[in-house]
Amino acid sequence: MPNIAIRAFLVLMEKSIGSGKNIGSLPEVLAKAMLDNLHHDIDLSGEIAGEVDL
């Protein structure tokens, strides 16, 4: 059942991106944070420590 919700969400995102109506530039602070973390090694199978806000 969760796959249906995920698929519907992805279809909605695809349509939104395709229309170009809700697309803008990244906030400068977010773009800088992404660039600052560009070359950090990431262990995708590692455990997450601490609290996570989604």
mmCIF entry with sequence, helices, sheets and N, C-alpha, C, O atoms, coordinates in Angstrom:
data_MODEL
# 
_entry.id   MODEL 
# 
_entity.id                         1 
_entity.type                       polymer 
_entity.pdbx_number_of_molecules   1 
# 
_entity_poly.entity_id                      1 
_entity_poly.type                           'polypeptide(L)' 
_entity_poly.nstd_linkage                   no 
_entity_poly.nstd_monomer                   no 
_entity_poly.pdbx_seq_one_letter_code       MPNIAIRAFLVLMEKSIGSGKNIGSLPEVLAKAMLDNLHHDIDLSGEIAGEVDL 
_entity_poly.pdbx_seq_one_letter_code_can   MPNIAIRAFLVLMEKSIGSGKNIGSLPEVLAKAMLDNLHHDIDLSGEIAGEVDL 
_entity_poly.pdbx_strand_id                 A 
# 
loop_
_entity_poly_seq.entity_id 
_entity_poly_seq.num 
_entity_poly_seq.mon_id 
_entity_poly_seq.hetero 
1 1  MET n 
1 2  PRO n 
1 3  ASN n 
1 4  ILE n 
1 5  ALA n 
1 6  ILE n 
1 7  ARG n 
1 8  ALA n 
1 9  PHE n 
1 10 LEU n 
1 11 VAL n 
1 12 LEU n 
1 13 MET n 
1 14 GLU n 
1 15 LYS n 
1 16 SER n 
1 17 ILE n 
1 18 GLY n 
1 19 SER n 
1 20 GLY n 
1 21 LYS n 
1 22 ASN n 
1 23 ILE n 
1 24 GLY n 
1 25 SER n 
1 26 LEU n 
1 27 PRO n 
1 28 GLU n 
1 29 VAL n 
1 30 LEU n 
1 31 ALA n 
1 32 LYS n 
1 33 ALA n 
1 34 MET n 
1 35 LEU n 
1 36 ASP n 
1 37 ASN n 
1 38 LEU n 
1 39 HIS n 
1 40 HIS n 
1 41 ASP n 
1 42 ILE n 
1 43 ASP n 
1 44 LEU n 
1 45 SER n 
1 46 GLY n 
1 47 GLU n 
1 48 ILE n 
1 49 ALA n 
1 50 GLY n 
1 51 GLU n 
1 52 VAL n 
1 53 ASP n 
1 54 LEU n 
# 
_struct_asym.id          A 
_struct_asym.entity_id   1 
# 
loop_
_struct_conf.conf_type_id 
_struct_conf.id 
_struct_conf.pdbx_PDB_helix_id 
_struct_conf.beg_label_comp_id 
_struct_conf.beg_label_asym_id 
_struct_conf.beg_label_seq_id 
_struct_conf.pdbx_beg_PDB_ins_code 
_struct_conf.end_label_comp_id 
_struct_conf.end_label_asym_id 
_struct_conf.end_label_seq_id 
_struct_conf.pdbx_end_PDB_ins_code 
_struct_conf.beg_auth_comp_id 
_struct_conf.beg_auth_asym_id 
_struct_conf.beg_auth_seq_id 
_struct_conf.end_auth_comp_id 
_struct_conf.end_auth_asym_id 
_struct_conf.end_auth_seq_id 
_struct_conf.pdbx_PDB_helix_class 
_struct_conf.details 
_struct_conf.pdbx_PDB_helix_length 
HELX_P HELX_P1 AA1 PRO A 2  ? SER A 19 ? PRO A 2  SER A 19 1 ? 18 
HELX_P HELX_P2 AA2 GLU A 28 ? ASP A 36 ? GLU A 28 ASP A 36 1 ? 9  
# 
_struct_conf_type.id          HELX_P 
_struct_conf_type.criteria    ? 
_struct_conf_type.reference   ? 
# 
loop_
_atom_site.group_PDB 
_atom_site.id 
_atom_site.type_symbol 
_atom_site.label_atom_id 
_atom_site.label_alt_id 
_atom_site.label_comp_id 
_atom_site.label_asym_id 
_atom_site.label_entity_id 
_atom_site.label_seq_id 
_atom_site.pdbx_PDB_ins_code 
_atom_site.Cartn_x 
_atom_site.Cartn_y 
_atom_site.Cartn_z 
_atom_site.occupancy 
_atom_site.B_iso_or_equiv 
_atom_site.pdbx_formal_charge 
_atom_site.auth_seq_id 
_atom_site.auth_comp_id 
_atom_site.auth_asym_id 
_atom_site.auth_atom_id 
_atom_site.pdbx_PDB_model_num 
ATOM 1   N N  . MET A 1 1  ? 0.814  -1.207 0.000   1.00 0.00 ? 1  MET A N  1 
ATOM 2   C CA . MET A 1 1  ? 0.000  0.000  0.000   1.00 0.00 ? 1  MET A CA 1 
ATOM 3   C C  . MET A 1 1  ? 0.858  1.271  0.000   1.00 0.00 ? 1  MET A C  1 
ATOM 4   O O  . MET A 1 1  ? 0.516  2.210  -0.719  1.00 0.00 ? 1  MET A O  1 
ATOM 5   N N  . PRO A 1 2  ? 1.965  1.354  0.776   1.00 0.00 ? 2  PRO A N  1 
ATOM 6   C CA . PRO A 1 2  ? 2.778  2.569  0.753   1.00 0.00 ? 2  PRO A CA 1 
ATOM 7   C C  . PRO A 1 2  ? 3.341  2.875  -0.635  1.00 0.00 ? 2  PRO A C  1 
ATOM 8   O O  . PRO A 1 2  ? 3.550  4.041  -0.971  1.00 0.00 ? 2  PRO A O  1 
ATOM 9   N N  . ASN A 1 3  ? 3.586  1.845  -1.442  1.00 0.00 ? 3  ASN A N  1 
ATOM 10  C CA . ASN A 1 3  ? 4.126  2.084  -2.777  1.00 0.00 ? 3  ASN A CA 1 
ATOM 11  C C  . ASN A 1 3  ? 3.172  2.916  -3.628  1.00 0.00 ? 3  ASN A C  1 
ATOM 12  O O  . ASN A 1 3  ? 3.620  3.711  -4.454  1.00 0.00 ? 3  ASN A O  1 
ATOM 13  N N  . ILE A 1 4  ? 1.875  2.745  -3.442  1.00 0.00 ? 4  ILE A N  1 
ATOM 14  C CA . ILE A 1 4  ? 0.888  3.518  -4.191  1.00 0.00 ? 4  ILE A CA 1 
ATOM 15  C C  . ILE A 1 4  ? 1.005  4.998  -3.827  1.00 0.00 ? 4  ILE A C  1 
ATOM 16  O O  . ILE A 1 4  ? 0.963  5.860  -4.705  1.00 0.00 ? 4  ILE A O  1 
ATOM 17  N N  . ALA A 1 5  ? 1.150  5.285  -2.557  1.00 0.00 ? 5  ALA A N  1 
ATOM 18  C CA . ALA A 1 5  ? 1.271  6.676  -2.109  1.00 0.00 ? 5  ALA A CA 1 
ATOM 19  C C  . ALA A 1 5  ? 2.565  7.298  -2.624  1.00 0.00 ? 5  ALA A C  1 
ATOM 20  O O  . ALA A 1 5  ? 2.570  8.448  -3.064  1.00 0.00 ? 5  ALA A O  1 
ATOM 21  N N  . ILE A 1 6  ? 3.646  6.551  -2.572  1.00 0.00 ? 6  ILE A N  1 
ATOM 22  C CA . ILE A 1 6  ? 4.930  7.057  -3.064  1.00 0.00 ? 6  ILE A CA 1 
ATOM 23  C C  . ILE A 1 6  ? 4.852  7.311  -4.562  1.00 0.00 ? 6  ILE A C  1 
ATOM 24  O O  . ILE A 1 6  ? 5.309  8.347  -5.046  1.00 0.00 ? 6  ILE A O  1 
ATOM 25  N N  . ARG A 1 7  ? 4.278  6.374  -5.291  1.00 0.00 ? 7  ARG A N  1 
ATOM 26  C CA . ARG A 1 7  ? 4.154  6.529  -6.740  1.00 0.00 ? 7  ARG A CA 1 
ATOM 27  C C  . ARG A 1 7  ? 3.308  7.766  -7.074  1.00 0.00 ? 7  ARG A C  1 
ATOM 28  O O  . ARG A 1 7  ? 3.661  8.538  -7.965  1.00 0.00 ? 7  ARG A O  1 
ATOM 29  N N  . ALA A 1 8  ? 2.204  7.947  -6.364  1.00 0.00 ? 8  ALA A N  1 
ATOM 30  C CA . ALA A 1 8  ? 1.339  9.104  -6.607  1.00 0.00 ? 8  ALA A CA 1 
ATOM 31  C C  . ALA A 1 8  ? 2.088  10.407 -6.318  1.00 0.00 ? 8  ALA A C  1 
ATOM 32  O O  . ALA A 1 8  ? 1.956  11.381 -7.060  1.00 0.00 ? 8  ALA A O  1 
ATOM 33  N N  . PHE A 1 9  ? 2.866  10.420 -5.250  1.00 0.00 ? 9  PHE A N  1 
ATOM 34  C CA . PHE A 1 9  ? 3.645  11.606 -4.903  1.00 0.00 ? 9  PHE A CA 1 
ATOM 35  C C  . PHE A 1 9  ? 4.683  11.911 -5.978  1.00 0.00 ? 9  PHE A C  1 
ATOM 36  O O  . PHE A 1 9  ? 4.859  13.068 -6.360  1.00 0.00 ? 9  PHE A O  1 
ATOM 37  N N  . LEU A 1 10 ? 5.368  10.882 -6.467  1.00 0.00 ? 10 LEU A N  1 
ATOM 38  C CA . LEU A 1 10 ? 6.382  11.086 -7.500  1.00 0.00 ? 10 LEU A CA 1 
ATOM 39  C C  . LEU A 1 10 ? 5.765  11.570 -8.809  1.00 0.00 ? 10 LEU A C  1 
ATOM 40  O O  . LEU A 1 10 ? 6.348  12.405 -9.500  1.00 0.00 ? 10 LEU A O  1 
ATOM 41  N N  . VAL A 1 11 ? 4.591  11.050 -9.151  1.00 0.00 ? 11 VAL A N  1 
ATOM 42  C CA . VAL A 1 11 ? 3.893  11.514 -10.355 1.00 0.00 ? 11 VAL A CA 1 
ATOM 43  C C  . VAL A 1 11 ? 3.522  12.990 -10.197 1.00 0.00 ? 11 VAL A C  1 
ATOM 44  O O  . VAL A 1 11 ? 3.675  13.776 -11.132 1.00 0.00 ? 11 VAL A O  1 
ATOM 45  N N  . LEU A 1 12 ? 3.038  13.357 -9.021  1.00 0.00 ? 12 LEU A N  1 
ATOM 46  C CA . LEU A 1 12 ? 2.688  14.751 -8.754  1.00 0.00 ? 12 LEU A CA 1 
ATOM 47  C C  . LEU A 1 12 ? 3.917  15.650 -8.875  1.00 0.00 ? 12 LEU A C  1 
ATOM 48  O O  . LEU A 1 12 ? 3.844  16.731 -9.460  1.00 0.00 ? 12 LEU A O  1 
ATOM 49  N N  . MET A 1 13 ? 5.037  15.205 -8.327  1.00 0.00 ? 13 MET A N  1 
ATOM 50  C CA . MET A 1 13 ? 6.275  15.979 -8.432  1.00 0.00 ? 13 MET A CA 1 
ATOM 51  C C  . MET A 1 13 ? 6.710  16.129 -9.884  1.00 0.00 ? 13 MET A C  1 
ATOM 52  O O  . MET A 1 13 ? 7.116  17.211 -10.310 1.00 0.00 ? 13 MET A O  1 
ATOM 53  N N  . GLU A 1 14 ? 6.624  15.042 -10.637 1.00 0.00 ? 14 GLU A N  1 
ATOM 54  C CA . GLU A 1 14 ? 7.022  15.076 -12.044 1.00 0.00 ? 14 GLU A CA 1 
ATOM 55  C C  . GLU A 1 14 ? 6.182  16.094 -12.819 1.00 0.00 ? 14 GLU A C  1 
ATOM 56  O O  . GLU A 1 14 ? 6.712  16.860 -13.624 1.00 0.00 ? 14 GLU A O  1 
ATOM 57  N N  . LYS A 1 15 ? 4.885  16.096 -12.574 1.00 0.00 ? 15 LYS A N  1 
ATOM 58  C CA . LYS A 1 15 ? 4.002  17.045 -13.261 1.00 0.00 ? 15 LYS A CA 1 
ATOM 59  C C  . LYS A 1 15 ? 4.322  18.481 -12.852 1.00 0.00 ? 15 LYS A C  1 
ATOM 60  O O  . LYS A 1 15 ? 4.337  19.383 -13.689 1.00 0.00 ? 15 LYS A O  1 
ATOM 61  N N  . SER A 1 16 ? 4.572  18.682 -11.579 1.00 0.00 ? 16 SER A N  1 
ATOM 62  C CA . SER A 1 16 ? 4.882  20.019 -11.081 1.00 0.00 ? 16 SER A CA 1 
ATOM 63  C C  . SER A 1 16 ? 6.188  20.535 -11.681 1.00 0.00 ? 16 SER A C  1 
ATOM 64  O O  . SER A 1 16 ? 6.264  21.680 -12.126 1.00 0.00 ? 16 SER A O  1 
ATOM 65  N N  . ILE A 1 17 ? 7.207  19.690 -11.691 1.00 0.00 ? 17 ILE A N  1 
ATOM 66  C CA . ILE A 1 17 ? 8.497  20.087 -12.259 1.00 0.00 ? 17 ILE A CA 1 
ATOM 67  C C  . ILE A 1 17 ? 8.358  20.325 -13.757 1.00 0.00 ? 17 ILE A C  1 
ATOM 68  O O  . ILE A 1 17 ? 8.909  21.285 -14.296 1.00 0.00 ? 17 ILE A O  1 
ATOM 69  N N  . GLY A 1 18 ? 7.618  19.444 -14.424 1.00 0.00 ? 18 GLY A N  1 
ATOM 70  C CA . GLY A 1 18 ? 7.428  19.574 -15.866 1.00 0.00 ? 18 GLY A CA 1 
ATOM 71  C C  . GLY A 1 18 ? 6.716  20.847 -16.268 1.00 0.00 ? 18 GLY A C  1 
ATOM 72  O O  . GLY A 1 18 ? 6.977  21.396 -17.338 1.00 0.00 ? 18 GLY A O  1 
ATOM 73  N N  . SER A 1 19 ? 5.821  21.320 -15.423 1.00 0.00 ? 19 SER A N  1 
ATOM 74  C CA . SER A 1 19 ? 5.080  22.542 -15.749 1.00 0.00 ? 19 SER A CA 1 
ATOM 75  C C  . SER A 1 19 ? 5.935  23.787 -15.554 1.00 0.00 ? 19 SER A C  1 
ATOM 76  O O  . SER A 1 19 ? 5.674  24.825 -16.163 1.00 0.00 ? 19 SER A O  1 
ATOM 77  N N  . GLY A 1 20 ? 6.947  23.686 -14.711 1.00 0.00 ? 20 GLY A N  1 
ATOM 78  C CA . GLY A 1 20 ? 7.839  24.820 -14.471 1.00 0.00 ? 20 GLY A CA 1 
ATOM 79  C C  . GLY A 1 20 ? 7.239  25.936 -13.640 1.00 0.00 ? 20 GLY A C  1 
ATOM 80  O O  . GLY A 1 20 ? 7.858  26.989 -13.492 1.00 0.00 ? 20 GLY A O  1 
ATOM 81  N N  . LYS A 1 21 ? 6.055  25.733 -13.098 1.00 0.00 ? 21 LYS A N  1 
ATOM 82  C CA . LYS A 1 21 ? 5.383  26.800 -12.352 1.00 0.00 ? 21 LYS A CA 1 
ATOM 83  C C  . LYS A 1 21 ? 5.946  26.990 -10.943 1.00 0.00 ? 21 LYS A C  1 
ATOM 84  O O  . LYS A 1 21 ? 5.978  28.111 -10.435 1.00 0.00 ? 21 LYS A O  1 
ATOM 85  N N  . ASN A 1 22 ? 6.384  25.919 -10.318 1.00 0.00 ? 22 ASN A N  1 
ATOM 86  C CA . ASN A 1 22 ? 6.812  25.996 -8.922  1.00 0.00 ? 22 ASN A CA 1 
ATOM 87  C C  . ASN A 1 22 ? 8.314  25.807 -8.773  1.00 0.00 ? 22 ASN A C  1 
ATOM 88  O O  . ASN A 1 22 ? 8.783  25.328 -7.740  1.00 0.00 ? 22 ASN A O  1 
ATOM 89  N N  . ILE A 1 23 ? 9.062  26.178 -9.792  1.00 0.00 ? 23 ILE A N  1 
ATOM 90  C CA . ILE A 1 23 ? 10.508 25.976 -9.753  1.00 0.00 ? 23 ILE A CA 1 
ATOM 91  C C  . ILE A 1 23 ? 11.187 27.314 -9.540  1.00 0.00 ? 23 ILE A C  1 
ATOM 92  O O  . ILE A 1 23 ? 10.861 28.304 -10.196 1.00 0.00 ? 23 ILE A O  1 
ATOM 93  N N  . GLY A 1 24 ? 12.119 27.334 -8.630  1.00 0.00 ? 24 GLY A N  1 
ATOM 94  C CA . GLY A 1 24 ? 12.905 28.535 -8.368  1.00 0.00 ? 24 GLY A CA 1 
ATOM 95  C C  . GLY A 1 24 ? 14.304 28.123 -7.969  1.00 0.00 ? 24 GLY A C  1 
ATOM 96  O O  . GLY A 1 24 ? 14.624 26.935 -7.938  1.00 0.00 ? 24 GLY A O  1 
ATOM 97  N N  . SER A 1 25 ? 15.119 29.079 -7.671  1.00 0.00 ? 25 SER A N  1 
ATOM 98  C CA . SER A 1 25 ? 16.482 28.764 -7.262  1.00 0.00 ? 25 SER A CA 1 
ATOM 99  C C  . SER A 1 25 ? 16.488 28.322 -5.801  1.00 0.00 ? 25 SER A C  1 
ATOM 100 O O  . SER A 1 25 ? 15.569 28.616 -5.036  1.00 0.00 ? 25 SER A O  1 
ATOM 101 N N  . LEU A 1 26 ? 17.545 27.613 -5.442  1.00 0.00 ? 26 LEU A N  1 
ATOM 102 C CA . LEU A 1 26 ? 17.703 27.192 -4.055  1.00 0.00 ? 26 LEU A CA 1 
ATOM 103 C C  . LEU A 1 26 ? 18.033 28.404 -3.196  1.00 0.00 ? 26 LEU A C  1 
ATOM 104 O O  . LEU A 1 26 ? 18.692 29.334 -3.662  1.00 0.00 ? 26 LEU A O  1 
ATOM 105 N N  . PRO A 1 27 ? 17.586 28.400 -1.958  1.00 0.00 ? 27 PRO A N  1 
ATOM 106 C CA . PRO A 1 27 ? 18.024 29.463 -1.055  1.00 0.00 ? 27 PRO A CA 1 
ATOM 107 C C  . PRO A 1 27 ? 19.554 29.421 -0.937  1.00 0.00 ? 27 PRO A C  1 
ATOM 108 O O  . PRO A 1 27 ? 20.144 28.341 -0.915  1.00 0.00 ? 27 PRO A O  1 
ATOM 109 N N  . GLU A 1 28 ? 20.183 30.574 -0.863  1.00 0.00 ? 28 GLU A N  1 
ATOM 110 C CA . GLU A 1 28 ? 21.646 30.649 -0.851  1.00 0.00 ? 28 GLU A CA 1 
ATOM 111 C C  . GLU A 1 28 ? 22.257 29.817 0.274   1.00 0.00 ? 28 GLU A C  1 
ATOM 112 O O  . GLU A 1 28 ? 23.279 29.161 0.068   1.00 0.00 ? 28 GLU A O  1 
ATOM 113 N N  . VAL A 1 29 ? 21.648 29.834 1.455   1.00 0.00 ? 29 VAL A N  1 
ATOM 114 C CA . VAL A 1 29 ? 22.196 29.081 2.586   1.00 0.00 ? 29 VAL A CA 1 
ATOM 115 C C  . VAL A 1 29 ? 22.155 27.575 2.310   1.00 0.00 ? 29 VAL A C  1 
ATOM 116 O O  . VAL A 1 29 ? 23.074 26.856 2.704   1.00 0.00 ? 29 VAL A O  1 
ATOM 117 N N  . LEU A 1 30 ? 21.110 27.089 1.644   1.00 0.00 ? 30 LEU A N  1 
ATOM 118 C CA . LEU A 1 30 ? 21.013 25.669 1.309   1.00 0.00 ? 30 LEU A CA 1 
ATOM 119 C C  . LEU A 1 30 ? 22.032 25.300 0.242   1.00 0.00 ? 30 LEU A C  1 
ATOM 120 O O  . LEU A 1 30 ? 22.687 24.263 0.348   1.00 0.00 ? 30 LEU A O  1 
ATOM 121 N N  . ALA A 1 31 ? 22.173 26.130 -0.782  1.00 0.00 ? 31 ALA A N  1 
ATOM 122 C CA . ALA A 1 31 ? 23.159 25.868 -1.837  1.00 0.00 ? 31 ALA A CA 1 
ATOM 123 C C  . ALA A 1 31 ? 24.562 25.821 -1.252  1.00 0.00 ? 31 ALA A C  1 
ATOM 124 O O  . ALA A 1 31 ? 25.353 24.954 -1.624  1.00 0.00 ? 31 ALA A O  1 
ATOM 125 N N  . LYS A 1 32 ? 24.887 26.741 -0.339  1.00 0.00 ? 32 LYS A N  1 
ATOM 126 C CA . LYS A 1 32 ? 26.207 26.754 0.290   1.00 0.00 ? 32 LYS A CA 1 
ATOM 127 C C  . LYS A 1 32 ? 26.423 25.504 1.128   1.00 0.00 ? 32 LYS A C  1 
ATOM 128 O O  . LYS A 1 32 ? 27.500 24.909 1.085   1.00 0.00 ? 32 LYS A O  1 
ATOM 129 N N  . ALA A 1 33 ? 25.415 25.099 1.889   1.00 0.00 ? 33 ALA A N  1 
ATOM 130 C CA . ALA A 1 33 ? 25.537 23.894 2.716   1.00 0.00 ? 33 ALA A CA 1 
ATOM 131 C C  . ALA A 1 33 ? 25.761 22.662 1.846   1.00 0.00 ? 33 ALA A C  1 
ATOM 132 O O  . ALA A 1 33 ? 26.550 21.787 2.202   1.00 0.00 ? 33 ALA A O  1 
ATOM 133 N N  . MET A 1 34 ? 25.078 22.587 0.717   1.00 0.00 ? 34 MET A N  1 
ATOM 134 C CA . MET A 1 34 ? 25.255 21.447 -0.190  1.00 0.00 ? 34 MET A CA 1 
ATOM 135 C C  . MET A 1 34 ? 26.675 21.433 -0.758  1.00 0.00 ? 34 MET A C  1 
ATOM 136 O O  . MET A 1 34 ? 27.303 20.377 -0.828  1.00 0.00 ? 34 MET A O  1 
ATOM 137 N N  . LEU A 1 35 ? 27.181 22.597 -1.162  1.00 0.00 ? 35 LEU A N  1 
ATOM 138 C CA . LEU A 1 35 ? 28.542 22.675 -1.690  1.00 0.00 ? 35 LEU A CA 1 
ATOM 139 C C  . LEU A 1 35 ? 29.572 22.360 -0.615  1.00 0.00 ? 35 LEU A C  1 
ATOM 140 O O  . LEU A 1 35 ? 30.576 21.704 -0.895  1.00 0.00 ? 35 LEU A O  1 
ATOM 141 N N  . ASP A 1 36 ? 29.338 22.818 0.612   1.00 0.00 ? 36 ASP A N  1 
ATOM 142 C CA . ASP A 1 36 ? 30.259 22.545 1.715   1.00 0.00 ? 36 ASP A CA 1 
ATOM 143 C C  . ASP A 1 36 ? 30.359 21.052 2.011   1.00 0.00 ? 36 ASP A C  1 
ATOM 144 O O  . ASP A 1 36 ? 31.396 20.585 2.482   1.00 0.00 ? 36 ASP A O  1 
ATOM 145 N N  . ASN A 1 37 ? 29.307 20.308 1.745   1.00 0.00 ? 37 ASN A N  1 
ATOM 146 C CA . ASN A 1 37 ? 29.276 18.876 2.048   1.00 0.00 ? 37 ASN A CA 1 
ATOM 147 C C  . ASN A 1 37 ? 29.483 17.999 0.822   1.00 0.00 ? 37 ASN A C  1 
ATOM 148 O O  . ASN A 1 37 ? 29.298 16.784 0.891   1.00 0.00 ? 37 ASN A O  1 
ATOM 149 N N  . LEU A 1 38 ? 29.861 18.594 -0.287  1.00 0.00 ? 38 LEU A N  1 
ATOM 150 C CA . LEU A 1 38 ? 29.975 17.882 -1.550  1.00 0.00 ? 38 LEU A CA 1 
ATOM 151 C C  . LEU A 1 38 ? 30.965 16.725 -1.506  1.00 0.00 ? 38 LEU A C  1 
ATOM 152 O O  . LEU A 1 38 ? 30.697 15.671 -2.083  1.00 0.00 ? 38 LEU A O  1 
ATOM 153 N N  . HIS A 1 39 ? 32.097 16.895 -0.840  1.00 0.00 ? 39 HIS A N  1 
ATOM 154 C CA . HIS A 1 39 ? 33.157 15.885 -0.881  1.00 0.00 ? 39 HIS A CA 1 
ATOM 155 C C  . HIS A 1 39 ? 33.258 15.048 0.392   1.00 0.00 ? 39 HIS A C  1 
ATOM 156 O O  . HIS A 1 39 ? 34.275 14.393 0.618   1.00 0.00 ? 39 HIS A O  1 
ATOM 157 N N  . HIS A 1 40 ? 32.232 15.061 1.216   1.00 0.00 ? 40 HIS A N  1 
ATOM 158 C CA . HIS A 1 40 ? 32.237 14.229 2.425   1.00 0.00 ? 40 HIS A CA 1 
ATOM 159 C C  . HIS A 1 40 ? 31.858 12.800 2.051   1.00 0.00 ? 40 HIS A C  1 
ATOM 160 O O  . HIS A 1 40 ? 30.950 12.573 1.251   1.00 0.00 ? 40 HIS A O  1 
ATOM 161 N N  . ASP A 1 41 ? 32.573 11.836 2.647   1.00 0.00 ? 41 ASP A N  1 
ATOM 162 C CA . ASP A 1 41 ? 32.208 10.437 2.439   1.00 0.00 ? 41 ASP A CA 1 
ATOM 163 C C  . ASP A 1 41 ? 30.916 10.139 3.187   1.00 0.00 ? 41 ASP A C  1 
ATOM 164 O O  . ASP A 1 41 ? 30.708 10.610 4.305   1.00 0.00 ? 41 ASP A O  1 
ATOM 165 N N  . ILE A 1 42 ? 30.061 9.357  2.562   1.00 0.00 ? 42 ILE A N  1 
ATOM 166 C CA . ILE A 1 42 ? 28.778 8.998  3.162   1.00 0.00 ? 42 ILE A CA 1 
ATOM 167 C C  . ILE A 1 42 ? 28.640 7.489  3.159   1.00 0.00 ? 42 ILE A C  1 
ATOM 168 O O  . ILE A 1 42 ? 28.832 6.843  2.129   1.00 0.00 ? 42 ILE A O  1 
ATOM 169 N N  . ASP A 1 43 ? 28.306 6.924  4.314   1.00 0.00 ? 43 ASP A N  1 
ATOM 170 C CA . ASP A 1 43 ? 28.050 5.491  4.428   1.00 0.00 ? 43 ASP A CA 1 
ATOM 171 C C  . ASP A 1 43 ? 26.534 5.302  4.474   1.00 0.00 ? 43 ASP A C  1 
ATOM 172 O O  . ASP A 1 43 ? 25.915 5.451  5.527   1.00 0.00 ? 43 ASP A O  1 
ATOM 173 N N  . LEU A 1 44 ? 25.943 4.975  3.327   1.00 0.00 ? 44 LEU A N  1 
ATOM 174 C CA . LEU A 1 44 ? 24.488 4.845  3.248   1.00 0.00 ? 44 LEU A CA 1 
ATOM 175 C C  . LEU A 1 44 ? 23.951 3.673  4.054   1.00 0.00 ? 44 LEU A C  1 
ATOM 176 O O  . LEU A 1 44 ? 22.756 3.621  4.348   1.00 0.00 ? 44 LEU A O  1 
ATOM 177 N N  . SER A 1 45 ? 24.812 2.736  4.414   1.00 0.00 ? 45 SER A N  1 
ATOM 178 C CA . SER A 1 45 ? 24.351 1.596  5.205   1.00 0.00 ? 45 SER A CA 1 
ATOM 179 C C  . SER A 1 45 ? 24.645 1.788  6.691   1.00 0.00 ? 45 SER A C  1 
ATOM 180 O O  . SER A 1 45 ? 24.327 0.918  7.501   1.00 0.00 ? 45 SER A O  1 
ATOM 181 N N  . GLY A 1 46 ? 25.242 2.906  7.051   1.00 0.00 ? 46 GLY A N  1 
ATOM 182 C CA . GLY A 1 46 ? 25.573 3.165  8.446   1.00 0.00 ? 46 GLY A CA 1 
ATOM 183 C C  . GLY A 1 46 ? 24.349 3.527  9.267   1.00 0.00 ? 46 GLY A C  1 
ATOM 184 O O  . GLY A 1 46 ? 23.311 3.915  8.730   1.00 0.00 ? 46 GLY A O  1 
ATOM 185 N N  . GLU A 1 47 ? 24.490 3.391  10.583  1.00 0.00 ? 47 GLU A N  1 
ATOM 186 C CA . GLU A 1 47 ? 23.390 3.728  11.481  1.00 0.00 ? 47 GLU A CA 1 
ATOM 187 C C  . GLU A 1 47 ? 23.298 5.239  11.659  1.00 0.00 ? 47 GLU A C  1 
ATOM 188 O O  . GLU A 1 47 ? 24.298 5.949  11.563  1.00 0.00 ? 47 GLU A O  1 
ATOM 189 N N  . ILE A 1 48 ? 22.102 5.713  11.916  1.00 0.00 ? 48 ILE A N  1 
ATOM 190 C CA . ILE A 1 48 ? 21.867 7.128  12.158  1.00 0.00 ? 48 ILE A CA 1 
ATOM 191 C C  . ILE A 1 48 ? 21.904 7.364  13.658  1.00 0.00 ? 48 ILE A C  1 
ATOM 192 O O  . ILE A 1 48 ? 21.190 6.706  14.416  1.00 0.00 ? 48 ILE A O  1 
ATOM 193 N N  . ALA A 1 49 ? 22.741 8.306  14.085  1.00 0.00 ? 49 ALA A N  1 
ATOM 194 C CA . ALA A 1 49 ? 22.861 8.617  15.509  1.00 0.00 ? 49 ALA A CA 1 
ATOM 195 C C  . ALA A 1 49 ? 22.136 9.927  15.790  1.00 0.00 ? 49 ALA A C  1 
ATOM 196 O O  . ALA A 1 49 ? 22.223 10.870 15.004  1.00 0.00 ? 49 ALA A O  1 
ATOM 197 N N  . GLY A 1 50 ? 21.430 9.984  16.898  1.00 0.00 ? 50 GLY A N  1 
ATOM 198 C CA . GLY A 1 50 ? 20.743 11.208 17.277  1.00 0.00 ? 50 GLY A CA 1 
ATOM 199 C C  . GLY A 1 50 ? 19.356 11.308 16.672  1.00 0.00 ? 50 GLY A C  1 
ATOM 200 O O  . GLY A 1 50 ? 18.864 10.381 16.029  1.00 0.00 ? 50 GLY A O  1 
ATOM 201 N N  . GLU A 1 51 ? 18.741 12.460 16.898  1.00 0.00 ? 51 GLU A N  1 
ATOM 202 C CA . GLU A 1 51 ? 17.380 12.681 16.413  1.00 0.00 ? 51 GLU A CA 1 
ATOM 203 C C  . GLU A 1 51 ? 17.393 13.120 14.955  1.00 0.00 ? 51 GLU A C  1 
ATOM 204 O O  . GLU A 1 51 ? 18.335 13.765 14.495  1.00 0.00 ? 51 GLU A O  1 
ATOM 205 N N  . VAL A 1 52 ? 16.339 12.764 14.241  1.00 0.00 ? 52 VAL A N  1 
ATOM 206 C CA . VAL A 1 52 ? 16.201 13.134 12.834  1.00 0.00 ? 52 VAL A CA 1 
ATOM 207 C C  . VAL A 1 52 ? 14.847 13.796 12.640  1.00 0.00 ? 52 VAL A C  1 
ATOM 208 O O  . VAL A 1 52 ? 13.812 13.228 12.989  1.00 0.00 ? 52 VAL A O  1 
ATOM 209 N N  . ASP A 1 53 ? 14.860 15.000 12.080  1.00 0.00 ? 53 ASP A N  1 
ATOM 210 C CA . ASP A 1 53 ? 13.616 15.697 11.746  1.00 0.00 ? 53 ASP A CA 1 
ATOM 211 C C  . ASP A 1 53 ? 13.364 15.542 10.263  1.00 0.00 ? 53 ASP A C  1 
ATOM 212 O O  . ASP A 1 53 ? 14.232 15.835 9.440   1.00 0.00 ? 53 ASP A O  1 
ATOM 213 N N  . LEU A 1 54 ? 12.179 15.082 9.926   1.00 0.00 ? 54 LEU A N  1 
ATOM 214 C CA . LEU A 1 54 ? 11.825 14.941 8.518   1.00 0.00 ? 54 LEU A CA 1 
ATOM 215 C C  . LEU A 1 54 ? 10.818 15.984 8.132   1.00 0.00 ? 54 LEU A C  1 
ATOM 216 O O  . LEU A 1 54 ? 10.390 16.033 6.979   1.00 0.00 ? 54 LEU A O  1 
# 
